[in-house]
Amino acid sequence: MRCRHTPCKGSPDTLARGIPGILVSSNNTIHHTSMSNKTNKTNAARLLDAAGIAYELIPYAVDESDLSAVHVAASLGEDVEQVFKTIVLRGDRTGHFVCIVPGEHEVDLKMAARASGNKKCELLPLKELLPTTGYIRGGCSPIGMKRHFPTYIHPTALSYPSIYVSAGVRGLQLKMAPQDLIRISQAEVCALFA
């Protein structure tokens, strides 16, 4: 789809806010989102809108046989270190918590337990993911779960101006500033793997 622009009067905020496919950030910078035809907004995107946080919705082709973040990064043509996955765990003391790590890394369970105030922790069984979070494997966003869980993000997220996380459905990623993700998810930055 080609975008045509004709000079017009008024502030960018006044002219672009509310136009589908156009994003106006808090500093009134206009961003064209990568929505081909029309991409429906997810709950995570609506929460970002309500908080006034700039983001882009980036669609990608889903491969049901490979839901890995490595595949998502390849589909987006991005560095896998910039594409983060959301892992839900259960601690022996605090209950459920969330870890956000770069795509090709695994959460070190001992480090995650220590960071979350637990003696030990385990990955949430797949069958419990949907009832616990409202999301499915391959579409689990750190934003907008059924209830808020303590959240931890690996510090490499801060190495990039923007990172990718699931928008809450398979085939759609959120591209956003890591500081904004930390703020909206109330995440604590800590090492989650060595």
Secondary structure as UniProt FT lines:
FT   HELIX           12..16
FT   TURN            17..18
FT   TURN            20..21
FT   STRAND          22..24
FT   TURN            26..27
FT   STRAND          30..32
FT   HELIX           43..51
FT   STRAND          56..59
FT   TURN            64..65
FT   HELIX           69..76
FT   HELIX           80..82
FT   STRAND          83..91
FT   TURN            92..94
FT   STRAND          95..102
FT   TURN            103..104
FT   HELIX           109..116
FT   STRAND          121..123
FT   HELIX           126..133
FT   TURN            137..138
FT   STRAND          151..153
FT   HELIX           155..159
FT   STRAND          163..166
FT   TURN            170..171
FT   STRAND          172..176
FT   HELIX           178..185
FT   STRAND          187..189
//
